[in-house]
Amino acid sequence: MDTMKEEINQRLVKLCEPLKDGRVKDAMLYSLLAPGKRLRPILFLTVLRAYQFDYHQYLDVACAIEMIHTYSLIHDDLPGMDNDDLRRGRKTCHKEFDEATAILAGDALLNLGVNIILQTTSLDDSLKVQLTNLLYQASGINGMIYGQQQDLYFENRKADLSQLEDIHKHKTGELISVSMQMAACIAKKSDLDAWKQLGFDLGLAFQIQDDILDVTGTTEELGKKVGSDLENHKSTYVSLIGVEASQKKIEELFQKCYERIYAMQINHGLILELFIKILKRVS
Amino acid sequence: MDTMKEEINQRLVKLCEPLKDGRVKDAMLYSLLAPGKRLRPILFLTVLRAYQFDYHQYLDVACAIEMIHTYSLIHDDLPGMDNDDLRRGRKTCHKEFDEATAILAGDALLNLGVNIILQTTSLDDSLKVQLTNLLYQASGINGMIYGQQQDLYFENRKADLSQLEDIHKHKTGELISVSMQMAACIAKKSDLDAWKQLGFDLGLAFQIQDDILDVTGTTEELGKKVGSDLENHKSTYVSLIGVEASQKKIEELFQKCYERIYAMQINHGLILELFIKILKRVS
């Protein structure tokens, strides 16, 4: 998995080489290459591996997914949004550069993902269209952006559990789910729906972990400020049902994921290894 | 041309219907439907008409172009960027809504253009890939975003004429040029380069007009604040060479456009009619 992460990082650098030099490119690379888990591209590539596909052909698509994720972090951190100073253990993009550059760097990454997928020579046009469409549906106004809108709406309002799930489903779940859907779209279309559901469950589990880590983790481990949910009076799984019940919910969600995995004809070990790493994460 | 504009506006509304209701959708529609010239989609559709193509099949692609243009206006107007209060005769998006919503509405429009083109049923996959790729190359870090970066860089620095041309070429020229390139890509690929150059000349002429109108126009006519270039000590064609020489430059650029038009086997009248309207514009 570390090899895969290194390959993604190297490819991200390579893909940015043809970009015009300047402050926006510097900001894009600063945020893209900050130490991150690369969870979404790794999920995408690992699902491909589980179908015995040579994932190297799809590294560019993986990088496009990471670009979309990074754009969303840069814009979420802006003063007009969550106004965060720390991300991935570094100053946020607008703190290191400036607000205008951070807005443009986010825009540029959202924009670049399109060209990266559409210019991947190893994909045929039909697959390019399907993958790009899936990814940008997940990241758009009916997906991730809707989640961010709802998250902002409930910033100073109490959300109940189903409203919180709706936020998480869109804000976090969509991009995690689509990473696996895209792999199924390449490898085995009839499995796409199974991955979609699995992805939403995994995304929810991942987000509940975030809620817990915001209470139990340290800024050093997480690379971002902890305790901010509490400080902002934000409804979270922890504030609504407590740490213990949240932990139980995570285990139930993972259990559902395992069941779906075993129902598919793939290399189960590869996926399970990754899931266990996620389950045990401390950052 | 008014029919075409009306058709674009109606289609923009239709294309936004499937979007999840909420503040971001409201903000997208607010900015999309504000009274604008619809110059870029009209250029795209008029070039198609000049090749005897039924442009109605391509209305969605035209709308995608307008979405990209509108996103760029919303983000340019943000407090962290140009901090403008008035646009298209209305309050800017972040003034009518709020900053977070304006950031998300811009993101959502940039994102939505992708899905609109890729979901157009009358296009084959190869054309979808080419058109989307062309559009997003023009709007990205090597195109429009680079222009915006340079514009910000020279905000409080004196730019010379060639630096100013470089800004205009990217910030305004890319999207105007690509609108015509995309039509050529559909209608006659061998004409694509001619439209590309023509588009950059037209874009430069259009931008020099903006520089002049910022001095000679009224806020009422333009729907945005006038005199802001001067106030911001911004280098413009007018500040560098004066109104008269700027006017002459515009006429020279249009002359070059006319020559390129006459060299192509198209319905010249349709294009000339549109160009004359642009040449005589007061807003």
Chai-1 contact restraints between the chains, C-beta under 6 A:
chainA,res_idxA,chainB,res_idxB,connection_type,confidence,min_distance_angstrom,max_distance_angstrom,comment,restraint_id
A,L19,B,I141,contact,1.0,0.0,6.0,A-B,restraint_1
A,K20,B,N142,contact,1.0,0.0,6.0,A-B,restraint_2
A,K20,B,Y146,contact,1.0,0.0,6.0,A-B,restraint_3
A,G22,B,Q149,contact,1.0,0.0,6.0,A-B,restraint_4
A,V24,B,I141,contact,1.0,0.0,6.0,A-B,restraint_5
A,V24,B,Q149,contact,1.0,0.0,6.0,A-B,restraint_6
A,H75,B,I103,contact,1.0,0.0,6.0,A-B,restraint_7
A,G80,B,E99,contact,1.0,0.0,6.0,A-B,restraint_8
A,G80,B,A100,contact,1.0,0.0,6.0,A-B,restraint_9
A,G80,B,I103,contact,1.0,0.0,6.0,A-B,restraint_10
A,M81,B,A100,contact,1.0,0.0,6.0,A-B,restraint_11
A,E99,B,G80,contact,1.0,0.0,6.0,A-B,restraint_12
A,A100,B,G80,contact,1.0,0.0,6.0,A-B,restraint_13
A,A100,B,M81,contact,1.0,0.0,6.0,A-B,restraint_14
A,A100,B,L152,contact,1.0,0.0,6.0,A-B,restraint_15
A,I103,B,H75,contact,1.0,0.0,6.0,A-B,restraint_16
A,I103,B,G80,contact,1.0,0.0,6.0,A-B,restraint_17
A,L104,B,I145,contact,1.0,0.0,6.0,A-B,restraint_18
A,L104,B,Q149,contact,1.0,0.0,6.0,A-B,restraint_19
A,D107,B,I145,contact,1.0,0.0,6.0,A-B,restraint_20
A,A108,B,I141,contact,1.0,0.0,6.0,A-B,restraint_21
A,A108,B,I145,contact,1.0,0.0,6.0,A-B,restraint_22
A,L110,B,L110,contact,1.0,0.0,6.0,A-B,restraint_23
A,N111,B,Y136,contact,1.0,0.0,6.0,A-B,restraint_24
A,N111,B,S139,contact,1.0,0.0,6.0,A-B,restraint_25
A,N111,B,G140,contact,1.0,0.0,6.0,A-B,restraint_26
A,L112,B,G140,contact,1.0,0.0,6.0,A-B,restraint_27
A,V114,B,V114,contact,1.0,0.0,6.0,A-B,restraint_28
A,V114,B,Y136,contact,1.0,0.0,6.0,A-B,restraint_29
A,N115,B,Y136,contact,1.0,0.0,6.0,A-B,restraint_30
A,N115,B,Q137,contact,1.0,0.0,6.0,A-B,restraint_31
A,L118,B,V129,contact,1.0,0.0,6.0,A-B,restraint_32
A,L118,B,N133,contact,1.0,0.0,6.0,A-B,restraint_33
A,D125,B,D125,contact,1.0,0.0,6.0,A-B,restraint_34
A,D125,B,S126,contact,1.0,0.0,6.0,A-B,restraint_35
A,D125,B,V129,contact,1.0,0.0,6.0,A-B,restraint_36
A,S126,B,D125,contact,1.0,0.0,6.0,A-B,restraint_37
A,K128,B,V129,contact,1.0,0.0,6.0,A-B,restraint_38
A,V129,B,L118,contact,1.0,0.0,6.0,A-B,restraint_39
A,V129,B,D125,contact,1.0,0.0,6.0,A-B,restraint_40
A,V129,B,K128,contact,1.0,0.0,6.0,A-B,restraint_41
A,N133,B,L118,contact,1.0,0.0,6.0,A-B,restraint_42
A,Y136,B,N111,contact,1.0,0.0,6.0,A-B,restraint_43
A,Y136,B,V114,contact,1.0,0.0,6.0,A-B,restraint_44
A,Y136,B,N115,contact,1.0,0.0,6.0,A-B,restraint_45
A,Q137,B,N115,contact,1.0,0.0,6.0,A-B,restraint_46
A,S139,B,N111,contact,1.0,0.0,6.0,A-B,restraint_47
A,G140,B,N111,contact,1.0,0.0,6.0,A-B,restraint_48
A,G140,B,L112,contact,1.0,0.0,6.0,A-B,restraint_49
A,I141,B,L19,contact,1.0,0.0,6.0,A-B,restraint_50
A,I141,B,V24,contact,1.0,0.0,6.0,A-B,restraint_51
A,I141,B,A108,contact,1.0,0.0,6.0,A-B,restraint_52
A,N142,B,K20,contact,1.0,0.0,6.0,A-B,restraint_53
A,I145,B,L104,contact,1.0,0.0,6.0,A-B,restraint_54
A,I145,B,D107,contact,1.0,0.0,6.0,A-B,restraint_55
A,I145,B,A108,contact,1.0,0.0,6.0,A-B,restraint_56
A,Y146,B,K20,contact,1.0,0.0,6.0,A-B,restraint_57
A,Q149,B,G22,contact,1.0,0.0,6.0,A-B,restraint_58
A,Q149,B,V24,contact,1.0,0.0,6.0,A-B,restraint_59
A,Q149,B,L104,contact,1.0,0.0,6.0,A-B,restraint_60
A,L152,B,A100,contact,1.0,0.0,6.0,A-B,restraint_61
